Amino acid sequence: MSIPELELVSHPLCPYVQRAVITLLEKHIPHQRTYIDLANKPDWFRQISPLGKVPLLKVGNAVLFESAVICEYLDEITPGSLHPSDPLAKAMHRAWIEFGSNTLNAIAGFYYAATEEAFEQKRLDLIDKFTWIERHWQGGHYFAGDGFSLVDAVYGAIFRYFNVFDTIADFKVFANTPYVQEWRQALQERPSIQQAVSEDYPQRLLTFLKQRNSHLSSLVHSNVNQISTHLV
Ligand SMILES: N[C@@H](CCC(=O)N[C@@H](CS)C(=O)NCC(=O)O)C(=O)O
């Protein structure tokens, strides 16, 4: 199948966009990327985005939305597959991708929590999410053994948050999930995951976190010297 002209409408911090970028890189798909300001969405974007969210994939004159749909489309128009072929295994992968979106909501709860008590509850929610994954660990380098899959693309973007959270304080989210910790490490070394964001991602994320007016924002403000040592 020949690859149509592709344009990914993106935002530099969005973990859902990263899923699509990782898939594009894994499958060596030529494409263009356009970044928009989500706080000030351009009119052309509002007119083509049914949910007002990124990522969008423009395929010639057609527009795809929802990261899971975009990743599967990219996977299907190129040789090889980042999904298992067995229907049950594929359904399980889709389920854990959905769990990844749920984990992203828990991460947002963590960085938006206004009080120390709420923050602690969100930290426990995150530990609970990763404990579920630990219990379903299938062994190997990646989620399903040694082959990289779309599930790995999803969690690569999730774990990236913790590289920045770790510079703020030790929140001990992975203290009792050694397999998840190994998986996190393996994903961090994967070139597609490294290249899915720009070099200034950590600084951009810190700026975003600082501006949330949350408990985590106050930790960023009070640990600013220690954080800059980690990030240089
Ligand atoms: N379910 C969507 C979620 C995408 C999403 O939440 N994107 C965020 C940025 S990370 C967004 O565009 N938010 C803008 C808004 O909600 O106004 C997907 O998987 O693509």
PDBQT file of the ligand as one rigid body, heavy atoms in Angstrom, charges set to zero:
ROOT
HETATM    1  N1  LIG A 301      -8.914  10.322  23.781  1.00  0.00    +0.000 N 
HETATM    2  C1  LIG A 301      -8.054  11.275  23.107  1.00  0.00    +0.000 C 
HETATM    3  C2  LIG A 301      -7.427  12.189  24.152  1.00  0.00    +0.000 C 
HETATM    4  C3  LIG A 301      -6.616  13.325  23.513  1.00  0.00    +0.000 C 
HETATM    5  C4  LIG A 301      -6.426  14.483  24.492  1.00  0.00    +0.000 C 
HETATM    6  O1  LIG A 301      -6.944  14.479  25.615  1.00  0.00    +0.000 OA
HETATM    7  N2  LIG A 301      -5.671  15.483  24.027  1.00  0.00    +0.000 N 
HETATM    8  C5  LIG A 301      -5.493  16.674  24.847  1.00  0.00    +0.000 C 
HETATM    9  C6  LIG A 301      -4.024  17.090  24.918  1.00  0.00    +0.000 C 
HETATM   10  S1  LIG A 301      -3.014  15.880  25.665  1.00  0.00    +0.000 SA
HETATM   11  C7  LIG A 301      -6.219  17.830  24.199  1.00  0.00    +0.000 C 
HETATM   12  O2  LIG A 301      -6.161  18.008  23.002  1.00  0.00    +0.000 OA
HETATM   13  N3  LIG A 301      -6.886  18.645  25.007  1.00  0.00    +0.000 N 
HETATM   14  C8  LIG A 301      -7.484  19.853  24.544  1.00  0.00    +0.000 C 
HETATM   15  C9  LIG A 301      -8.853  20.067  25.119  1.00  0.00    +0.000 C 
HETATM   16  O3  LIG A 301      -9.402  19.118  25.725  1.00  0.00    +0.000 OA
HETATM   17  O4  LIG A 301      -9.379  21.162  24.963  1.00  0.00    +0.000 OA
HETATM   18  C10 LIG A 301      -7.002  10.526  22.295  1.00  0.00    +0.000 C 
HETATM   19  O5  LIG A 301      -6.673   9.376  22.661  1.00  0.00    +0.000 OA
HETATM   20  O6  LIG A 301      -6.537  11.058  21.268  1.00  0.00    +0.000 OA
ENDROOT
TORSDOF 0
